[in-house]
Amino acid sequence: MASYTINCNSCGTANRIPAGKEGKSGRCGQCRTPLPPLYYQPQPLTKSNFDPFVASYPGTILAVFWAPW
């Protein structure tokens, strides 16, 4: 199974996150500090869920905007 690595902002420990846990928060294996949820796949956001998602996500967000016109 694929996995991804997130470094803890508090202690710098690399934490392996299984791909099946995408979108779920975890804790650092060393210092137990909460880790932000990992999103490997793009998350489709709409007018109604964009602001709440951005306001609640503790990490960096890359947003790509697209319009059919």
ROPA-777751 format. One line per 5 residues: number of its first residue (from 1); their letters; for each residue x, y, z of N, C-alpha, C. Coordinates in steps of 0.001 Angstrom, whole numbers, plus 524288, in hexadecimal, padded with zeros to 5 digits. Example, Ala and Ser with C-alpha at 12.3 -4.5 7.8 and 13.67 -1.06 7.14 Angstrom:
1) AS) 83386 7E9C6 81E78 8300C 7EE6C 81E78 83390 7F31C 81E78; 83232 7F736 81BA8 83566 7FBDC 81BE4 83264 8001E 81EBE $
This chain:
1) MASYT) 8034C 7FB66 80000 80000 80000 80000 8037A 804DB 80000; 801DF 808CB 7FD0B 804CE 80DAC 7FCBE 80476 8109F 801E4; 8087E 813A9 802F9 8087B 816F7 8079E 80B3A 81C13 80651; 80A55 81FF9 8098B 80C79 8252C 808D0 80EFB 826E3 80DE7; 81271 82AAB 80D92 8153D 82C7C 8122D 813D0 83219 81362 $
6) INCNS) 8127C 83315 81850 8117A 83865 81A3E 81546 83962 81EB3; 81814 83DBE 81E6D 81B91 83F3C 822B3 81882 84246 826CB; 81962 840F2 82BA7 816D5 84399 83005 818FC 84924 83078; 8157C 84CFE 830FE 81727 8526B 8319C 8199F 85370 836E8; 81879 8503B 83AC5 81A85 85115 8400A 81FED 84EC0 840D4 $
11) CGTAN) 8209D 849C9 83F60 8258D 84728 84088 828AF 845AD 83BAA; 82652 84634 83702 8290C 84510 8322A 82933 83F50 830A3; 826C7 83BE9 833B0 826C6 83656 83286 823A9 83542 82D92; 825BD 831E3 82A2A 822F5 8303E 8257E 81F09 82C05 82706; 81A26 82CC6 825A0 815F1 8291F 826E4 813D7 826C3 821E6 $
16) RIPAG) 8139F 8218B 82199 8118E 81ECC 81D13 80BA3 81E60 81DA0; 808E0 82036 819A3 80331 82025 819A0 80163 81C81 81542; 7FE80 8184E 81676 7FC77 814D8 8125C 7F8B0 817D0 80EC7; 7F8BC 81690 809C4 7F55E 8192D 805F8 7EF99 818AB 80767; 7EE21 81477 809F3 7E8B7 813AC 80B83 7E6D4 81773 80FB6 $
21) KEGKS) 7EA53 81A4B 81224 7E8E9 81E0E 8163F 7E888 8239D 81422; 7E841 82425 80EF0 7E7F6 82951 80C8E 7E354 82C5F 80EB8; 7E445 83142 81032 7E02C 834AB 8122A 7DF26 83434 817FA; 7E1ED 830B5 81AA7 7E126 83003 82049 7E5D6 8322D 8233D; 7E4CB 834A8 827A5 7E8FC 836B1 82AF5 7EB66 83247 82E14 $
26) GRCGQ) 7F051 832E4 82F4A 7F306 82F0D 83280 7F647 831D2 8369A; 7F9A7 82EE6 83920 7FD29 8311A 83D0D 802B3 82F67 83BCE; 8065C 832B9 83D27 80BE1 83187 83C6B 80D43 82CC9 83FC3; 8101A 8291C 83D8E 811A6 82473 84066 815A1 82587 844AA; 81867 829F3 8445B 81C6E 82B46 8482E 81A47 82EA4 84CA7 $
31) CRTPL) 817EF 8331E 84B48 81655 836DD 84F5E 8106C 83718 8502A; 80D69 83434 84D09 807B0 833DE 84D70 804DA 838FC 84C0B; 80780 83CA7 84986 80505 84174 847BB 8015F 84029 8432B; 7FCBD 8428C 842E2 7F940 8417D 83E7A 7FBC6 84308 83949; 7FB0A 83FBC 83555 7FCE8 840CD 8300D 7F84E 8428D 82CB3 $
36) PPLYY) 7F93C 845FC 828E3 7F4EA 84784 82572 7F358 842EF 82201; 7EE81 842C6 82047 7ECE8 83E95 81CBC 7EFDF 83EFF 81796; 7F11E 83A88 81555 7F3E7 83A52 8105F 7F004 8397F 80BF9; 7F04D 83CD3 80806 7ED1A 83C30 8035C 7F0CB 83B88 7FEBF; 7F13D 836BB 7FCC6 7F48C 835A6 7F84D 7F197 836BF 7F33B $
41) QPQPL) 7ECA3 8357C 7F320 7E960 8366D 7EE91 7E6E8 83BDF 7EEF5; 7E620 83E83 7EA8F 7E37D 843A0 7EAB0 7DE0D 8432D 7ED1C; 7DCA2 8470E 7F016 7D789 84732 7F29F 7D405 84AF9 7EFA4; 7CFBB 84919 7ED62 7CC3D 84CAD 7EA9B 7C95F 85029 7EE8B; 7CA0C 85525 7EDFB 7C787 858E5 7F17B 7C397 85C11 7EE5F $
46) TKSNF) 7BF60 85D6D 7F0F3 7BB3C 8607E 7EE82 7BAAF 865A8 7F16C; 7B736 868D2 7EF8C 7B62F 86DD2 7F21C 7B489 86D0C 7F7CF; 7B1B6 868DE 7F8E2 7AFB0 86811 7FE30 7B3AA 8659B 801ED; 7B78C 862B8 7FFFE 7BB33 8603F 803AB 7C0C7 86268 80365; 7C1D8 8661F 7FFEB 7C723 86847 7FF6A 7C8E3 86B20 8045F $
51) DPFVA) 7C5E8 86EFE 80612 7C76A 87219 80AAD 7C807 86EC4 80F9E; 7C457 86B40 810E1 7C516 86806 8158D 7C9ED 86477 81535; 7CAFE 86248 81099 7CF93 85EE4 80FFF 7D498 861FA 810E3; 7D50F 86677 80E5A 7D9C8 869B0 80EDE 7DA68 86BA8 8147D; 7D630 86D33 816FC 7D67B 86F3D 81C54 7D7FA 86B03 82043 $
56) SYPGT) 7D675 86630 81F44 7D773 86215 8231E 7DC79 85F06 82222; 7DED0 85F7F 81D7B 7E379 85C64 81C47 7E84F 85F0D 81E85; 7EB61 85C50 821B8 7EFD7 85EC5 82450 7F4C4 85F1E 820FB; 7F4E0 85C99 81C81 7F996 85C78 8194E 7F94D 86027 814AC; 7FD16 85F96 81129 7FD4D 862A7 80C66 7F968 86074 80874 $
61) ILAVF) 7F6E3 863EF 80596 7F300 86257 801B7 7F4A2 86481 7FC65; 7F47A 86127 7F87E 7F551 862C1 7F317 7F005 86285 7F070; 7EE18 866F7 7EEA5 7E8F3 8672D 7EC1F 7E99D 86854 7E655; 7E6FE 8655A 7E31B 7E6F2 86630 7DD77 7E156 8676B 7DBF6; 7E08F 86BE0 7D978 7DB51 86D7D 7D7F2 7DAA4 86CAB 7D218 $
66) WAPW) 7D5FF 86B08 7D093 7D4E2 869DB 7CB31 7CF55 86B8D 7C9E6; 7CE8C 86D66 7C526 7C94C 86ECE 7C362 7C8B3 86CFC 7BDC5; 7C412 86B3F 7BC3C 7C344 86942 7B6E7 7C363 86D79 7B2C3; 7C2FE 8724D 7B428 7C2F5 8766A 7B043 7C867 8784E 7AF8D $
